[in-house]
Amino acid sequence: MTETGLPDADIRLDGCVAIVTGGTRGIGADIARELLAAGAEVAVCGRSAPETLPQAGGRSARFWPCDVRKHEEVAGFVETVGREYGRIDILVNNAGGSPAVDAATVSPRFHEAILALNLTAPIHLSQAVAPWMRKGAEAGSIVNIASVSATRPSPGTAVYGAAKAGLLGLTRSLAAEWGPDIRVNAIVVGLVETGGEAQPYGTEAARSAIAASLPARRMGRPEDIAKGVLFLCSPMARYISGATLEIHGGGEKPLFLDQVERLGAD
């Protein structure tokens, strides 16, 4: 038994091969470590090689250079991983993001790049891994990392939010089209404190205020997302496909409630 009280077989991925895009840092690195710890071989990719690679259980992820916005590079990367290991069982479409911009004035080229990274890339990667997954004895697993920006207004990152909403639609459609050979699920990621120097959400005081507003009374951590990915890829989730798992600590409080409370107290 594991420390969770679950049988080892329920969460082990021994013999499986996983691809994690954007798996060299942040949430992606934690996902790679979680899958390594469960016994999987993990391939990560990025536009440039990192100084260090995710490690767990005495093993390390392997890195391949790949700009996931370019379908030719995606096809070559996936084919190389498949030939190297002889199989691909898991794909985590984690690479994504967007800086804040004014949607009215930013260039069309910027919008196209954001769509390519957050929506088109997962489509191309899913297409590339599908033939490999269909060869397996067990159903393959694709996990798309989406965002709360897909489920509520996303001012400043409007096209990012639209792309992530499209990713949720893609998840449901591919699950219906590719079952039973491939399971496709998504995770809606809430407000996550990634650590390190590049902290999102402003100052420490701002992050503390955000944390206090969430039902969980803390912001998410990369390992929270990683454990959700492990669950969806594991034998525990054999009957789960086309689903969206929300990992957001209970969700954000609607803004109008703050106004009601403030005005009602006056």
C-alpha positions as CSV (number, residue, x, y, z in Angstrom):
1,M,0.0,0.0,0.0
2,T,1.1,3.6,-0.6
3,E,1.0,6.4,1.9
4,T,-2.4,7.4,0.4
5,G,-3.8,4.0,1.4
6,L,-4.3,3.0,-2.2
7,P,-2.8,-0.2,-3.7
8,D,0.4,0.5,-5.6
9,A,-1.1,-0.8,-8.8
10,D,-3.8,1.9,-8.8
11,I,-1.3,4.8,-9.3
12,R,1.7,3.1,-10.9
13,L,2.6,3.8,-14.5
14,D,5.5,1.3,-14.8
15,G,6.3,0.6,-18.4
16,C,4.4,3.7,-19.7
17,V,5.9,6.4,-21.8
18,A,4.7,10.0,-21.3
19,I,5.3,13.2,-23.2
20,V,4.9,16.5,-21.2
21,T,5.1,19.7,-23.3
22,G,6.6,22.6,-21.4
23,G,7.8,20.0,-18.9
24,T,11.1,21.7,-18.0
25,R,9.8,24.3,-15.6
26,G,6.8,25.4,-13.5
27,I,3.8,23.2,-13.4
28,G,5.1,21.1,-16.3
29,A,8.2,20.1,-14.4
30,D,6.1,19.0,-11.4
31,I,3.9,17.0,-13.7
32,A,7.0,15.3,-15.2
33,R,8.4,14.5,-11.7
34,E,5.0,13.0,-10.6
35,L,4.9,10.8,-13.6
36,L,8.6,9.8,-13.1
37,A,7.9,8.9,-9.5
38,A,5.0,6.7,-10.6
39,G,7.3,4.7,-12.9
40,A,6.8,6.2,-16.3
41,E,9.5,7.2,-18.7
42,V,9.0,10.9,-19.4
43,A,10.0,13.0,-22.5
44,V,9.8,16.8,-22.2
45,C,10.3,19.4,-24.8
46,G,10.9,23.1,-25.2
47,R,12.5,25.6,-27.6
48,S,15.8,25.5,-25.7
49,A,17.4,23.0,-23.3
50,P,17.1,23.7,-19.6
51,E,20.0,23.8,-17.2
52,T,18.4,20.9,-15.2
53,L,15.7,18.3,-16.0
54,P,12.9,17.0,-13.7
55,Q,14.1,14.0,-11.7
56,A,12.3,11.6,-9.3
57,G,13.1,8.1,-8.0
58,G,16.7,8.2,-9.3
59,R,15.6,8.8,-12.9
60,S,15.4,11.9,-15.1
61,A,13.2,13.1,-17.8
62,R,14.7,13.3,-21.3
63,F,14.7,16.5,-23.3
64,W,14.1,17.1,-27.0
65,P,14.1,20.5,-28.6
66,C,10.7,21.3,-30.2
67,D,8.7,24.4,-30.8
68,V,5.2,23.0,-30.4
69,R,3.7,25.9,-32.5
70,K,5.4,24.3,-35.6
71,H,3.6,21.1,-36.7
72,E,6.7,19.8,-38.5
73,E,8.7,19.9,-35.4
74,V,5.9,18.3,-33.4
75,A,5.7,15.4,-35.9
76,G,9.4,14.8,-35.8
77,F,9.6,15.0,-32.0
78,V,6.7,12.6,-31.4
79,E,8.0,10.1,-34.0
80,T,11.5,10.2,-32.4
81,V,10.1,9.5,-28.9
82,G,7.9,6.7,-30.3
83,R,10.8,5.0,-32.1
84,E,13.1,5.5,-29.1
85,Y,10.8,3.9,-26.6
86,G,8.6,1.8,-28.9
87,R,5.4,3.2,-27.5
88,I,3.7,6.4,-26.3
89,D,1.0,6.0,-23.6
90,I,0.5,9.5,-22.2
91,L,0.4,13.0,-23.6
92,V,0.1,16.1,-21.3
93,N,-0.5,19.2,-23.3
94,N,0.9,21.6,-20.7
95,A,2.8,24.2,-22.8
96,G,0.8,27.5,-22.9
97,G,0.4,31.0,-21.6
98,S,0.1,34.6,-22.6
99,P,1.3,38.0,-21.4
100,A,-1.3,40.6,-20.7
101,V,-2.1,42.8,-23.7
102,D,-4.8,45.1,-25.0
103,A,-7.0,43.0,-27.3
104,A,-8.0,46.1,-29.3
105,T,-4.5,47.2,-30.3
106,V,-2.3,44.1,-30.2
107,S,-1.1,42.8,-33.6
108,P,-2.9,40.0,-35.4
109,R,0.4,38.2,-35.4
110,F,0.4,38.1,-31.6
111,H,-3.1,36.6,-31.5
112,E,-2.1,34.0,-34.0
113,A,0.9,33.0,-31.9
114,I,-1.2,32.7,-28.7
115,L,-3.8,30.5,-30.6
116,A,-0.9,28.4,-32.0
117,L,0.6,27.8,-28.6
118,N,-2.5,27.2,-26.6
119,L,-4.9,25.5,-29.0
120,T,-3.3,24.5,-32.3
121,A,-0.3,22.9,-30.7
122,P,-2.4,20.5,-28.6
123,I,-4.3,19.5,-31.7
124,H,-1.1,18.7,-33.6
125,L,0.4,16.8,-30.7
126,S,-2.8,14.8,-30.2
127,Q,-2.9,13.9,-33.8
128,A,0.8,12.8,-33.7
129,V,0.5,10.5,-30.7
130,A,-2.8,8.9,-31.6
131,P,-1.3,6.2,-33.9
132,W,1.1,5.2,-31.2
133,M,-1.6,5.1,-28.5
134,R,-3.8,2.9,-30.6
135,K,-1.1,0.3,-30.7
136,G,-1.2,-0.2,-26.9
137,A,-2.9,-2.9,-25.0
138,E,-4.4,-0.3,-22.7
139,A,-6.2,3.0,-23.7
140,G,-3.9,5.9,-24.2
141,S,-4.4,9.0,-22.1
142,I,-4.3,12.7,-23.2
143,V,-4.6,15.4,-20.6
144,N,-5.1,19.0,-21.7
145,I,-4.0,21.6,-19.3
146,A,-6.6,24.4,-19.5
147,S,-7.3,27.4,-17.2
148,V,-10.0,29.2,-15.3
149,S,-9.6,31.8,-18.1
150,A,-11.6,29.4,-20.2
151,T,-14.6,29.5,-17.9
152,R,-14.9,33.2,-17.0
153,P,-13.9,36.5,-18.5
154,S,-10.2,36.9,-19.0
155,P,-9.5,40.7,-19.5
156,G,-6.0,41.3,-20.7
157,T,-5.6,37.8,-22.0
158,A,-8.8,37.5,-24.0
159,V,-7.4,35.3,-26.8
160,Y,-5.7,33.1,-24.3
161,G,-9.0,32.6,-22.6
162,A,-10.7,31.9,-25.9
163,A,-8.0,29.3,-26.8
164,K,-8.3,27.5,-23.5
165,A,-12.1,27.4,-23.9
166,G,-11.5,25.9,-27.3
167,L,-9.2,23.3,-25.7
168,L,-12.1,22.2,-23.4
169,G,-14.2,21.8,-26.5
170,L,-11.5,19.8,-28.2
171,T,-11.2,17.6,-25.2
172,R,-14.8,16.6,-25.3
173,S,-14.9,16.1,-29.1
174,L,-11.7,14.0,-29.2
175,A,-12.9,11.8,-26.3
176,A,-16.1,11.1,-28.2
177,E,-14.2,10.5,-31.5
178,W,-11.2,8.5,-30.3
179,G,-12.7,6.3,-27.6
180,P,-12.2,3.6,-26.5
181,D,-8.6,3.5,-27.7
182,I,-7.7,6.9,-26.3
183,R,-9.1,8.7,-23.2
184,V,-9.0,12.5,-23.4
185,N,-9.5,14.7,-20.4
186,A,-8.8,18.3,-19.3
187,I,-7.8,20.1,-16.1
188,V,-9.0,23.6,-15.4
189,V,-6.1,25.2,-13.5
190,G,-7.0,27.9,-11.0
191,L,-4.7,30.5,-9.4
192,V,-1.3,28.8,-8.9
193,E,1.7,30.2,-7.0
194,T,4.6,28.8,-8.9
195,G,7.5,29.9,-6.6
196,G,10.8,31.2,-7.7
197,E,11.5,34.8,-8.8
198,A,8.9,35.1,-11.5
199,Q,5.8,35.2,-9.3
200,P,2.5,36.0,-10.8
201,Y,-0.3,38.0,-9.2
202,G,1.8,40.9,-8.0
203,T,3.2,41.4,-4.5
204,E,3.2,39.0,-1.6
205,A,0.5,41.0,0.0
206,A,-1.6,40.7,-3.2
207,R,-1.1,37.0,-3.3
208,S,-2.0,36.7,0.4
209,A,-5.2,38.6,-0.3
210,I,-6.1,36.4,-3.2
211,A,-5.4,33.2,-1.1
212,A,-7.7,34.5,1.6
213,S,-10.5,35.0,-0.9
214,L,-10.4,31.3,-2.0
215,P,-12.4,28.6,-0.2
216,A,-9.2,26.6,0.3
217,R,-7.6,29.7,1.9
218,R,-4.5,29.2,-0.2
219,M,-3.4,29.5,-3.8
220,G,-2.7,26.3,-5.8
221,R,0.7,24.8,-6.0
222,P,2.2,23.0,-9.0
223,E,2.1,19.7,-7.2
224,D,-1.7,20.0,-6.9
225,I,-2.0,20.0,-10.7
226,A,0.6,17.3,-11.0
227,K,-1.4,14.9,-8.8
228,G,-4.5,15.6,-10.8
229,V,-2.6,14.6,-14.0
230,L,-1.4,11.4,-12.3
231,F,-4.9,10.5,-11.4
232,L,-6.3,11.0,-14.9
233,C,-3.4,9.0,-16.4
234,S,-3.6,6.2,-13.9
235,P,-5.7,3.0,-13.8
236,M,-8.0,4.7,-11.3
237,A,-9.4,6.8,-14.2
238,R,-10.0,4.0,-16.7
239,Y,-13.6,5.0,-17.1
240,I,-13.0,8.7,-17.2
241,S,-12.9,10.4,-20.6
242,G,-14.2,13.7,-22.0
243,A,-14.2,15.1,-18.4
244,T,-13.0,18.4,-17.0
245,L,-11.3,18.3,-13.6
246,E,-11.3,21.7,-11.9
247,I,-8.4,22.2,-9.6
248,H,-8.9,25.7,-8.2
249,G,-9.4,25.4,-4.4
250,G,-13.1,25.9,-4.7
251,G,-13.1,28.7,-7.2
252,E,-13.0,32.4,-7.2
253,K,-15.6,34.4,-5.3
254,P,-17.9,36.4,-7.7
255,L,-17.1,40.1,-7.7
256,F,-20.7,41.2,-7.1
257,L,-20.7,39.6,-3.7
258,D,-17.9,41.9,-2.6
259,Q,-20.0,44.9,-3.7
260,V,-23.0,43.5,-1.8
261,E,-21.0,43.0,1.3
262,R,-19.3,46.4,1.1
263,L,-22.5,48.3,0.4
264,G,-24.6,46.3,2.8
265,A,-22.1,47.2,5.6
266,D,-22.3,50.9,5.0
